[in-house]
Amino acid sequence: MQLFLMRHGEAGYHAQSDRERILTETGRHHTGIMSNWLTRNVNAFDLVLVSPYLRAQQTWQEVSKHFPEPRKWLVLDELTPAAEPGKAADLVLAYAEQYKADKVLVIAHMPLLGYMVSELVAGVEPPIFATSGITLIDKHAEQASIVWQHAPHSIS
């Protein structure tokens, strides 16, 4: 399975709550850059799992413009910034198995994503994800490894 973990695009701070923060124009632009770049590595996603927070939903809206409709996409309350990383990683893997998904995109937040990488890849310290940044984890049976990690500034 190829697991693409993506942090939402840059979001503004003028909102009633953290959950309601919206993408900035820069966030939309950087997400577009990453989406264009990502199309060179993957044609389509079998499964997309997205945080319920508005900025993550908007990031998915931007990404989805570049790809065909996935077989399945879900909003998961377990993908919020302060969610429990082990539970989130287990849930992502369970959904991937349930939907027989080979290419899975997860759009969520820091610090959750960094800790999820540590849960999924043995011996790896939690990496920092730039906004709109993506890490690809290749997972087969119990073996998992980081293939690459990119951010908008590293590909443009």
N, C-alpha and C positions, 0 to 999 in steps of 0.2 A: 504494500500500500504506500502511496505517496501522500503525505500529510503536509499540507500547506498551511502554516500558522501565520496569520496576518493581523497586525495591529491596525486599528481604525486610523483614518486620516486625522490630521491636525484639527482640533475643535476649539471653538471660542469658549470664553468663560462666562458670558452673559446669559445665564439661564436660571430658572427657579431652583433646579437641582442638578447634580452631576449627571443623572440619568437623562436629562433633557438638553444637554449641550449639543450644539450642531456643528457640522463641519464648516471650516472657513473656506474661502476660495482657494487658498493654498492647499488645504487638506483635500479638496476635490481635485485640484491639479495634480498633486503628488500621487493620489490614488489612481488617477488616469495614467500617469507615467508608469506606475508599477503594473497596472492592468495590461497596458500595451506590451511591456516587457514580458509579462507572464505568459502572454499568448504565444511566445516563442518556445515556451517550455511545456505547455499543456494546451490541448485543444478544447477540453471540456472537463467539468467536475461532475462526479457521480453524486456527491453529497456536499451540501454547504450547511454549516452550522454557525449561527450568528447570535451574538449577545443581544439582549432586548434593549440596550441603551441606544438612544437615537443616533449618536455619531457612528456606531457600528452598523446600524441599519442603513444609514446614508452611504457608508463605505460600500456595503454590499450593493446598493443601488448603482453606484458608480462602476464597480467591478462587473456587475451583471450586464452592462452595456457591451462588454467585450467578449462575452462567452454565450454559448447556447444555454437554454434553460437546463439546470441540473436535473437529474432524475428525481431528486428530493432535496428540499431545503427546509430547515427548521430553525426556530428561535428557541434558544435554551437559556433559562434563568441561571444555570450553572456556569455561564461564561461572563459573569460580571467581574469588575476589577478585584473585588475582595473575595471572590469565590475560592473554594478549597481546591488546590491544583490536582491532587490525586484523584478526587472525585470527578473533576472536569475531564482529566485525561482518560480515566476509565469509561466515562460516559461517551466521549468522542469515539473511542475504540469500539464500544458496544454498538453504537449507532452505525459505524462503518461496517461492522460484521452483519448487523441486522439487514442493512440495505445492500450488502455485498458490494461495497464501494471500494474502488481501487484508488481513485483520486478524490481526496477530501480537502475542502477549504474550510478553515475555522477563522472567523473574524471576531476578535475580542480585544482585550486590554492588557496593559501592564498594571501590576506586576504579574498577573495571572499567567500570561503567555510564557514569560521567562521561566517561571516555576514549572509550567507544564512540560517545557523542553527537558528540564531536569528529571521530571517524572518518567518521561518517555525514553530518554537516552541515558543509559547508565554512565555515571561518572562525569557528567557534564554539569558545570556550574551554570546557573540561570543567566542566559544572555539578555542584554538590553535590546529591546525592539524600538527602533525609530518609528515615529508615526508613519503609517502606510508601509512599514517594513514587513518583509516576509521571510520566514525560515522554512526550508523544505526538509522534512524528515522522511527518510526511507525506512519503512518498517516491514520486516518479514519475520513471521513467527515471533520469537522472543527477542530477536536482534533488531536494533534501531540505530540509525546514525544520521547525523546532520550532513546533508548534501551541500547546502549553501545557505547563506543568510545575506539578504540585500535590502538596501534602503533607497529611497529616491535619489539621494545625492551620490550613491555609488554606481548608479547605472545611467544617469543622464549625461 
